[in-house]
């Protein structure tokens, strides 16, 4: 009986589905979309049928093609059902976050003849999550900014500037040594910006050879050069409606710098092998560890491009410039490594912390993480000690000597709780919340003990001076 029901009836049924539905052939050409799909993306079915689904600039599909799949869509390459969160571009240029479920349709011989995709609108979920994230950020701002840990004055200045820059469309450049967290900061700026629902595309300019860089940035059409067997979306086009990070921009060759300058001026790109301009709406975030003014003097970087990308400069301090953040970073990374490895290590000894705070950290935060990873392998117990750290960290004696100065009344000097309090505060660099977690008590309890024992915290030079005055007679 069902075979006798005409196609118009099936179309009516499909149009009642509350998710968007799209049918594509193995070449990625759209065969059919339902009413909800039209509503979500802002297109009429007549505008889409016969076109490739590349028109939606799905970030997941871009990544699949960037990985060299020989089929237009990775769905037809893998031939299996899958579900994923992704970003589609609506007709009006706005980004739409969706949950996409895709599966293949086969004929009676088992040959794939089409793919069907359903889209569930996640915009309300994303908006709700953004509110929650903003609230979390306000609560946790004292210890960091998104995934970046730090409470020092230098880092707070960075967080303040990054927050202001996030709500601007002006190009931003992040300076900093290797391992300071430039990519993390760029991602954080994108996540709290008005473009957060759009894609965040990263390009490491130093990792791509000159021949592939232009194709990687701007894309190419089929047959543009030997080996170009299919058209490819470039990273600028994939970032439409969102942000693009040009990491290590100081390594861009001059020819590509010229083309990038044109993109910034005209807000359009041309794929390699094609002369048709494609309009783009992208926020540029650049990053480098190099001295760009010196590169300009050496003739290796265009001065006009420098002024275009460097409107808002943010400099991430090296770890050596913010040693007061080291205890906080150590606690955070130990917690992460512990959860990943399942190893029951709860912290580092006072002696080990003293060594860590005395290092120059040429590799910055990345080097600190590597040192802790090394220590996790060697440490058999629950506390990391100096002997578990790499040899080179112990080669130079520490210039930081945590001390406790007791004046006047010395009656607390042998009090075990007093010694635990002082040790915990030294370990945590004066952070009372961290000291409370280390001792397994509340922050209020720490505050009461500080008052009881007269502990004065001088966090700038990492000394805890215990000033115990005689009680009035």
N, C-alpha and C positions, 0 to 999 in steps of 0.2 A: 504493500500500500504506500509506504514512504517513497518508493521509486517514482510513483505517479504524481507526487506533489511537485508543481513546477518550480523553477529556479527563483521566481519572484517571491514565493513563500519562504524559501530558505534565506533570501536576502533580507526579508522582513524580520525573520528570527534573529539573524546576525546583527541587524540594526538595533535590536532591543538590548543587546549586551552592553553592560555599563562600562566595560573596558574598551579602549581603542583596539581595533583589529586591522591588520594589514596582511595581504597576501602578495608574495613576491616570487618571481620565477628564478631559476638558478643563476641568471645573469644579474640579479638584483633589481630587475625592473618591476615596478609596482603594477599588480594586476587588479587589486581591489582594496578599498578602505571602507570601513563602516562609518555611520553618522558620528559616533563618539570620537573616533579618530579625527574626523574633520573638525569637530568642536575643539578638541585638545590642541591640535596643531595649527588651526586657523586656515586650512586649505580646503578647497572643494575637491571632490574626488576627480572631477574632470581635469583639474590642474595637475594631478599626480599620476594618473594612469598612463603607463608607458614610460615614465621617467624612472631613473634609478633612485634607490633609497638613499643615495649619497646626498640628496638634497637636504636631508635632516641633519647632516654633519654630526652623527652620533659619535661621541668620544670613544666608546668601546670599539666601534667598527674601525675608527681611525687607527687605534692601537693595533688591532688585528692586521690591518693592511700594512701598517708600519713594520710588523714582524715578518712580512714577506709571504703571506698566504697567497697561493696562486689563484684561488677563487676570489670573486668579488667580495663575498661575505664569508666569514669564518664558520657560519652555520653550515654552509654547504661543504666546507672543508672537513669539519669534524663529524657532520651527519648525526648529531645527537641533540637531544633536548637540553636546554639550559635556561637559566634565569639570572639576571644581573641588574644592578642599578646602573643607569646611564643617563646622559644628558642629550636631549634632542633639541634642535633649534626650530622654533615656531616660524610661521610665515612672516611675522612682524619683527623677527630678529631676536626675540627674547628666548632665554634658555628655559627649558622645562625638564625637571628631574623626574624620571619615571622608573618603574620596575618593569623591565622587559622580559617576557617569557617567549622563547622561540622554539619551534620544532619543525622538522621536515615532513613533507607529505610524499609518500611513495606510491607508485602504481602497482598493479598486480604482479609485475615482474621484479619488484623491489628496487626499481630505479627512482631516484629522487626527481620529482617533477615540480616541486614548489616548496616554499617555506611560509609558515604562518607565524606572525608575531602579535602578541597582545601587550598593550601598554596600560599600566595603572598609574594614574597621576599621583606623584608624591609631594606636590608643592605644599599642601597643608602640613604634611608630616615634617617636611624640611623646615618650614616656617616655625613650627613648634619647637623643633630641635634647635633652631638658631636662637630662639628666646632662651631655652634652657642653657645652651652653651654660653650665651652672653651673661646669664646670671652666674654660672659657674666661674666664668672669667673674672667677674667682679669680686667673687668670693676669694678666688685663688690668686688675685693679682699681686698680693704681697710676696708670693714666692715664685712668680713667673708669668709668662705670657704664652698662652696656648701650650705648645710642647717645649718651649724654651724656659729653662730653669734659671732663676737669678733674682736676687733681692738687693744687690749692690746699687749704689747711686748711679753708676755708669749704665747698668742694665735698665734701671727704671727710666732713665732719660731716653734710652733706645725704645722702650715699650711705649712711652708717651708719644714720641715722634712717629712710630710705626702706626699707632692708633689713629693719629691725625691724618697720616698719609693714606691710610686704608680707604678713607671716605673721599678721596680725590681721584681724578682721572689722570693726573699728571704723571709722566714717567718717573720711576723711582729707581735709584741705584744703591746697592748695598755693598759696602767695602768691608773687608775683613780677611784676616789670615785664614789659611786652610784649617778647617776643623772648628771654626767658631760658630757655625750654625746659620750660614747665609741662606741656604735652601729652606731651612725650617722657618726663618723669619719671613721669607717671601711667601711661603705657604700660609703662614699666620695672617699676613696682610690680606691675602686673597680671601681667606675664610671669614674675615670680619668686614669685608668690603661689600658694596652693593652688588658685586659680581659673583658673590659666593655660590649662587646656584649655577653659574656657568662653569665651563671646564678650566682646569689649571694645568697648563701644558709646560713641561720642562725641556729645555734644550741645553746640553753641555757642549758649548762651542769648541772646547778643547778636545773633545772625544771624537769628533767627526773629521774625516779628511776633507780637504778643500774641494775635491771633485763631487762629493756627496752632499756637502753642506747646503748648497743652494736648493737642491731637490728636497732635502730634509726640511728646510725652512718654508719653501714656497710651493712644493709639490711639483709634479710633472704629468704630462699627458702621455698616453700610450704611443710608443714609437719615437719619443723625444730623443732618445739616445740608445746605443746598443745595450740590450738587457732590460729596457723599459717595456715590459710585456703587458703592462696594465697601467691605467691612470692611478695616480697616487695623490691623496690630499696632504698638503704640507702642514707643518705644525702651526703656522700662523692662521691658516684657514680653520684648522681643528680647534683653535683657541677662540674662535669668534664668539662674542658674548661673554668671554671670561678674561683670564689673564695668562700671559706667557712669561716664563722666566728664562732669560738668556744668561745662563751661568757661564762664568769665565769669558765674558764678552771681550776682554782684552786680547783674547786669542783669535778673534775674527780676522780673516784676511781682508786686505783693503778693498778688494773687488766686492766682497760681500757687504762690507761696511757701506759702500756707496749705494747698493741696492736696499739695504736696511734703512738708510736715511730717506730714500724715496718712499718707502712704506710708511715711515713716520709722518712724512709731509703729506702724502696723497691719501693715506688710509686705504690703500688697495694694493693687491699683489698680482703678479702674473706667474702662472705655472711655467716651468721649464718646457720649452717647445710650444708654447701657446702665447698669443698676444692679446687675448681677451682679459681685461682687468676684472678682478674679483674684489668687491668691497669687503672690508673687514672692520670689525669693531673689537679691538683688543687693548687691554691695559698692559703696557710694557713694564716689566720689572727686570732690571739687569743686576748682575753681581760679578765681582772680581776681587782677586787678591793682589792684583797688580796696580802699579802707580800709573794711572792713565795720563796725567800731565807729562810724566817723563816719557811715556810712549809717544805722545804728541810731538815732543821735542825731537825724538828719535825718528820721526816720520813713519811710525807704525800704527798710529791711530788718528782718525780724522777729527779735527778740532770741532767742526760743525756738528758731527755726530755726538761728540762728548757733551756739548751744551744741550743737545736734544734729549739725551737719555739721563743726564745728571741734574735735572731740575730739583729733585728732592734727594739729597744724599744722606744715607744713614751709615754710620761706621760702627761695626760690632767690635767691642774691645776684646783683646786677647785674654785668655784665662789668667795670665800673669798679672794683668791689670785689675783683676777682680778676685783676688784670693779669698775674700770673705764669702764667695759663693761656693767654694769647694766643698765644705761640709754638706751643704744642701744638695749639690750635684751628686756627691758620693752616696748619700742616703737614697736619692731617687734612683740612681743606676743600680745600686745593690738590690733594691726592691724589684726592679724590672728583671735583672739577671736571675734573681732568686725564683721569681715566678716562671721564668722560661726554663730554667734548669732543674727546678725542684730541689735544689741544694739548700739546706737549712743554715744559711749564713745570715746573721742579723746585723752585722756592722763591722767597723774596724776599731782596733785598739787606739788609745790616745797616742802611743808612739808612732803607729802607722799613719794616723791622721796628721801628725806633726811633719812626717816625711812628705806626705802628699802636698801639704800646704807650702812646703819649701821648694817645690820643683819649679822649673822655668816653663814647662809645658809648651814646647815648640809646636807640638801637634794639637794643642788646645784641648777642647772638650773631647774630640775624637780620641786623642791620646789617653786621656783620663779613662775613658770607657775601655780602651784596650788593656790598660794596666789592671783595672778591676776584673776584666774577663780572665786575665792571666792569674790573678790572685784567687779567683774562684776555683780554678783548676788545681792549684797547689794547696789551698786551705783544707785541712781535714776536719776542722771543728766548726764552731759557730761564729768565730771572730777572726777577721783578717789581721795578721800581725806583720811586723816589718819583714820577717823572713819569707813571707808569701808574696812580697812585691818583687818586681824585676830588679836585677842587680844594679842596673844603672841608676835607679831611684835612690839607692843608698850610698852612692859614691860620694855625694856631697853632703856634709853635715848640715843640719837645719840651722838657719839663722833665726828661726822662730822658736822662742823658748817660753812656752806657757808656764806662768808662775803664779803662786798664790802668796800674797803678802798679808801677813797677819799683824795688826797693830793693837797695842794696848791689851785688852782682855784676850787671853789665849785659851779660854776654857773650852772652846769648840774644836780646837785643833785635832783632837783625837776622836771626835764624833764621826762614826762611820757614815751616817746619812749626810753629814756636812761634806765629807770627802767625795761621796758619790755625786752630790749636787755639783760641786766644783768641777769634777772630772767630766760630767755630762755636759756642762756649759762650755768647757774648753773644747770638747769634742765637736759640739754643735756651733762653734764660733759665736756663742752668745745667744743663739736662737732658742728661746724658752720652750716653744712648741716642740722642737726637735729633741730637746733635752727631756721633755716630758714623755715623749714616745720611747726614748731610749731607756728611761727608768720605769716605764709602765704605769705612770700616774697621770693625772690631769694637769693642764697648764695652770689652773688655779692653785693646785698643790705646789707646783714649782714656784709660783709667785709668792705663796705664803712662806716657803722655805727660804727664798731669797731675802724676804723681809726679816724672818726669824734670825738668820745667820748674818745679816748685814752684808750680803754679797753685792758688790758694785760691778756692773758689767761694762767694760770698755771694749766694745766690739771692733773698733777701728784698728787697734793694734793687737787684737786677739788675746788680751790679758784679762784675767779675772782677779780683781783686787778685793780681798775680803777685809772689809773695814769693820771690826767689831769694837764698838765703844763700850766703856763701862756703864752699867746702869746707874742712874742717880741713886745716891745713898739716902 
